[in-house]
Amino acid sequence: MTRQTIIAGNWKMNMRCDNAVALAKGVVAAVGETPSVEVILCPPSVYLSEVGDAVAGSAVSLGAQNLYAAEDGAFTGEVNAAMLSDVGCGYVILGHSERRTLMGETDADVSKKLHAALAGNLVPIVCVGESLEEREADDTEKVIERQINGSLAGLDEVRAAGIVVAYEPIWAIGTGKTASPEQAEAVHAFIRKELGKMFGEDVAAQIRIQYGGSVKPSNAKELLGQTNIDGALVGGASLKVEDFAGIISAG
Ligand SMILES: O=C[C@H](O)COP(=O)(O)O
């Protein structure tokens, strides 16, 4: 089963409008018209429209960093799937560890968001990953199993094939500590096994699993060369055209 490599830049809460647009244009130019990998930019929601204009007609797609799982209504400060789709998003990151730890998002919340994303025709990028404490307690698989089962609850096989999962060990995010290719591959293989139990092996073989956590041009090739690593969810290194382009060209 060939899975197209998918590289997404999660800009988190960074940039201002001018440099967001400049960065997006730089990525579009670096990527060219027919990249062999799928490339997505996920700016802060206030800049989605401008970044969407900058990537319009290019090979680069637009994604959001979160959504609220409800139809239009009295939800001050929130943005739903229809709105994200309206400004050109094709993807949405869900359950990022920063949202799980800082905003208290649970697997049940992520599952609701997943169904809202799919109903709004957005491809969800569902994040899972263990903390350093959990890894040191040898609980990595237990945590990942719980997150995968909880976050993907209620998903059917047909829709499951189109989702993206991102494995992001919390201890590797923004720390400069990358999981070794072997460590990452072991968890990715475990995730695929879990997906196989939920959706069957054929479907699990189609689901792309990104790695995230201090991915940079110097380590991207080795990580992306692992059998079950199908892409990268990039934070810090996605804020510079050269670094992000270096990761894309490793894909
Ligand atoms: O969503 C991206 C990840 O949290 C990775 O961030 P990082 O590349 O800055 O470590």
The ligand as an ORCA input file, in Angstrom:
! r2SCAN-3c Opt
* xyz 0 1
  O       2.345     20.348     15.794
  C       3.575     20.334     15.807
  C       4.309     19.795     16.920
  O       3.786     20.169     18.151
  C       5.793     19.804     16.822
  O       6.345     21.045     17.180
  P       7.924     21.258     17.001
  O       8.246     20.865     15.580
  O       8.157     22.710     17.264
  O       8.596     20.360     17.990
*
